Each structure stands twice: as structure tokens, then as C-alpha cells.
Amino acid sequence: MQIDNPKAMTVEEMRAERDKLVAQGTRQVFTKGRFDILHRGHAAYLTFARKRGGALVVGLDADVSVKANKGEDLPINSEQECAFVLGPLRAVDFVVLFGDKEPRDIIAKILPKVLVKGSDWAHYVSGCEAVEANGGRVVVADMVERLSTTNTIQRILQVHAKDETA
């Protein structure tokens, strides 16, 4: 599948890029998500993650993994559309699409020095074992209250329902 984003690469390409970053002494940060309907909470989260190191890799949940994790009604936007939208963001250096239910394998392959996870999932951080075994660390990011894709969708549906009854 072709993704229209010059920052997008395969896991294998990212592993090679990671080796270059390590050789340059650049600390690689990894986070993951779908960023389906990009909002201020996402921007704050990605900016927070980027500040933890010299290069931010975003593991982008593929359509198949979103459906497996969140149900058949999601995603709203395709993986290609989400990857495209992440491209111009200054905080994002690389985008790697993955279709597994969780990112454990991709994290073990690219071995970032910092793994960032939102506080909404602080109880379970997939891939933390590989990062910590490689001398890295896990950082938990506070979430921006009331800002989530789920809340955005609910708000849109409420507004639409009001329009329908008016």
C-alpha cells in the first residue's frame, strides 16, 4: 500500500533509520495511535512525545488493528488519510503503519530509547519490556481532559441529532 507521506516507512526501513539515529547519537522516541480525527489533544500529545528526544516515530494503527481494538464502526478516516495528515506535523519525524493488535513487535524491532504512552493506558504499555531491556524508558503523558476522538464523535452526533429535531 502506498502512503502519500514522505515521512512514512516500513518497519524494516525504520529499523535502518534507527541505526543511523543511534550512530548520530539521536535519541529516538516512539508512540503510537490512530489520530483518526486530529484534534488539540493529539497535537499536545505528539508535541509532548517529540520533546522527549531527537526524533519521534509514530506507530500508526492500521485500519485492521483499529477494527480489532475498537469495533467495526471505526476508523472514521482511512489509514492513508491519517498518515497523510501526520506528515506536515512538525513534531512527527517518521510514521510506521502497523496492523497488529498492539505494537509490541514493532517496538522490539526499532528499539526506541523512549516509549511514550498516554495516561489513559498507563496500566498497560505494550513493548515496555523490550525498551527497558535495551536501556530505554517509558514516559506517561497526561491527556488533555475531555479531548478525545470518541468525545469528538459524540459531540458531532449530538449536534446532528439537534439539527434533525429542529
C-alpha positions in Angstrom: 0.0 0.0 0.0 1.3 3.4 -1.0 1.0 6.2 1.7 1.3 9.8 0.5 3.6 11.0 3.2 7.4 11.3 2.8 7.8 10.5 6.5 6.1 7.1 6.1 8.2 4.0 6.0 8.0 0.3 6.6 9.3 -1.3 9.8 12.4 -2.5 8.0 13.1 1.0 6.7 12.6 2.4 10.2 15.0 -0.1 11.6 17.7 1.1 9.2 16.8 4.7 10.0 17.0 3.9 13.7 20.6 2.5 13.2 21.5 5.9 11.6 19.9 7.8 14.5 21.8 5.7 17.1 25.1 6.3 15.2 24.4 10.1 15.3 23.6 10.0 19.0 20.0 11.0 18.4 17.5 9.7 21.0 14.5 8.0 19.2 11.1 8.3 20.8 8.2 6.1 19.9 4.5 6.5 20.4 1.5 5.0 18.7 -2.1 5.7 18.0 -4.6 6.3 15.2 -5.1 10.1 15.3 -8.3 9.4 13.4 -9.8 12.9 13.8 -6.9 15.0 14.7 -7.6 17.5 17.5 -5.8 19.7 20.1 -5.3 16.7 22.4 -3.4 14.8 19.7 -1.2 17.9 18.9 -0.4 18.3 22.6 0.4 14.6 23.0 2.6 14.4 19.9 4.4 17.6 20.9 5.0 16.2 24.4 6.4 12.9 22.9 8.7 14.8 20.5 10.2 16.8 23.4 11.4 13.5 24.9 14.1 13.0 22.3 15.6 14.0 18.9 13.3 12.1 16.6 9.7 11.0 17.0 8.4 7.8 15.4 4.6 7.4 15.3 3.3 3.9 15.0 0.1 4.4 13.1 -2.6 1.8 13.8 -3.8 0.3 10.5 -7.5 0.0 9.7 -7.4 -3.7 10.6 -6.0 -3.1 14.1 -8.5 -0.2 14.8 -11.4 -2.5 13.8 -9.9 -5.3 16.0 -9.5 -3.0 19.0 -12.4 -0.6 18.7 -15.1 -2.3 16.6 -16.4 -2.3 13.1 -17.7 1.3 13.2 -14.2 2.7 13.3 -12.0 4.1 11.9 -13.6 7.2 10.6 -10.7 8.1 8.2 -8.6 5.6 6.3 -5.0 4.8 7.3 -3.8 6.6 4.2 -5.7 9.7 5.2 -4.4 9.6 8.8 -0.8 9.0 7.6 -1.2 12.0 5.2 -2.4 14.3 7.9 0.5 13.3 10.2 3.0 14.2 7.5 3.1 18.0 7.8 3.2 18.0 11.6 6.5 19.4 12.9 6.5 17.1 15.9 6.4 13.9 13.8 9.6 12.7 12.1 8.6 9.2 11.0 5.3 7.3 10.5 5.2 3.5 10.5 2.0 1.8 9.8 1.3 -1.5 11.7 -1.6 -3.9 11.6 -1.1 -5.9 14.8 -3.5 -5.5 17.7 -0.7 -4.0 19.7 2.8 -2.6 18.9 5.0 -5.0 20.9 6.7 -6.5 17.8 7.3 -3.1 16.0 8.8 -1.7 19.2 11.1 -4.7 19.7 12.4 -4.2 16.1 13.1 -0.5 16.2 14.0 -0.3 20.0 13.4 3.3 20.8 15.2 4.9 23.8 11.9 6.4 24.9 8.4 4.9 24.7 5.6 7.4 25.3 2.1 6.3 26.3 -0.9 8.3 27.3 -2.1 8.2 30.9 -5.3 6.6 29.7 -3.3 3.4 29.0 -0.6 3.8 31.7 -1.8 0.5 33.3 -0.5 -1.4 30.2 2.3 -0.3 28.0 2.9 -2.7 25.2 6.5 -3.1 24.3 7.9 -1.6 27.5 9.9 -4.8 28.3 12.0 -4.5 25.1 12.6 -0.8 25.6 13.6 -1.2 29.2 15.8 -4.2 28.5 17.6 -2.1 25.9 18.3 0.7 28.5 15.4 2.8 27.5 12.5 4.2 29.5 8.7 4.6 29.4 7.2 8.0 29.9 3.5 8.6 30.6 1.9 11.6 29.1 -1.1 13.3 30.7 -4.1 13.5 28.5 -5.9 16.8 27.7 -9.2 16.4 29.6 -12.3 16.0 27.5 -10.4 15.9 24.3 -10.6 12.6 22.5 -11.8 11.2 19.2 -14.6 9.4 21.0 -15.7 12.7 22.6 -15.5 14.5 19.3 -17.6 11.9 17.6 -20.2 12.0 20.4 -20.3 15.8 20.1 -20.9 15.6 16.4 -23.7 13.1 16.8 -25.3 15.4 19.5 -25.2 18.4 17.2 -26.5 16.3 14.3 -29.4 15.0 16.5 -30.3 18.5 17.5 -30.4 19.5 13.8 -32.6 16.6 13.0 -35.2 17.5 15.6 -35.2 21.2 14.8 
